[in-house]
Amino acid sequence: MDKKPYDEKDALIAQQFDLLNAMTRNNLRRMGTDFWGSPAPNAPERSGTEAAPVQTNSGAPESAGQAGQPEEVPPPEKIEDLLEELNGYIGLEVVKKEVRSLIDLVKVHKMRRENDLPEPDLSLHMVFTGNPGTGKTTIARLMSRIYHSLGILSKGQLVETDRSGLVAGYVGQTALKTSKVIEKAMGGVLFIDEAYTLSGKGESDFGQEAIDTLLKAMEDHRDDLIVIVAGYDELMDRFVRSNPGLESRFNRFLHFDDYSAEELLAMFKMRCDKGKYTLSEEAEARAKKRLEAENGPSFGNGRGVRNLFERVLVRQAGRLASAEQVTKDQLMEIRPEDFDEA
């Protein structure tokens, strides 16, 4: 009996599961990254080898050179390419408008400096507010590249952290821990997620020590360090107004709205396109219905789309694994039943 068709099917199924495993590993590595959409067609890809490494709250870069070698700083990208990438993101038109206005402001501020004109105080530190999955981390990463392109930052890397990356458990250790994270962010953007957790924990908490260390660094390195704090609207407003130093430095707020069901569907279809999956009209209708039903505070916006997409692929893989033969078209096809219990 000729077993070749079955060998080919097994190979195709193995490829499918390898893809799912790779996606899972990738998601674990970038768990804190918000999903915003795809870069514009001509926008450059930003991988760990092509750009300054993105730091995590552990302080370890995703990619690093050999020990002892000087750090390679990527050349500034063209602002036109970055604007094209911004425009290619799905949804959140208000945020796009604010980012473009900020770029114009920085450009004029730089021209005044070049013409020896007085420069008004310009604080580029920002507060990003909104629910999870609305693109805050993605825009913070883009802003670091924009500021590098405009000559505001010398490196343009993004260092992501949260309370656990800044606060230690003993007196004096928090200042050292926070200072190390700030040192990694020098020349770029320090992005602090759920920053409101640094305050309001009581007298025995060391969050205030992290805040004090951060404020001093923002003053001492105002020319080559930008800090973006992020979190829920009311909690971030309370956090900023809890400290005069924070309130004076963070006076620029960007609110990220939740995505509509139509925008979530566009994200889902975009993921299908990037992965070379096809949706029939019936399957697309099922996806839309599912997103309309689940869209809400607990869904997670772009992250919810990512999770749904991966669950659908698991269902598809289970369906294909039981087939006697699997073609390339079948590997690409997402059927309505793949959304059942996904």
LINDA-V51213 format. One record per helix or strand. SS is the DSSP state (A for helix, B for strand). FROM is the first residue (numbers start at 1). LEN is the number of residues. If there is no record, write none. Layout:
BEGIN
ss->SS from->FROM len->LEN
ss->SS from->FROM len->LEN
END
This chain:
BEGIN
ss->A from->4 len->26
ss->B from->37 len->1
ss->B from->55 len->1
ss->B from->61 len->1
ss->A from->79 len->10
ss->B from->89 len->1
ss->A from->93 len->22
ss->B from->126 len->5
ss->A from->136 len->14
ss->B from->158 len->4
ss->A from->163 len->4
ss->A from->173 len->13
ss->B from->189 len->5
ss->A from->195 len->4
ss->A from->207 len->14
ss->B from->226 len->6
ss->A from->233 len->9
ss->A from->244 len->6
ss->B from->253 len->4
ss->A from->261 len->14
ss->B from->278 len->2
ss->A from->281 len->14
ss->A from->302 len->20
ss->A from->328 len->5
ss->B from->333 len->2
ss->A from->336 len->4
END
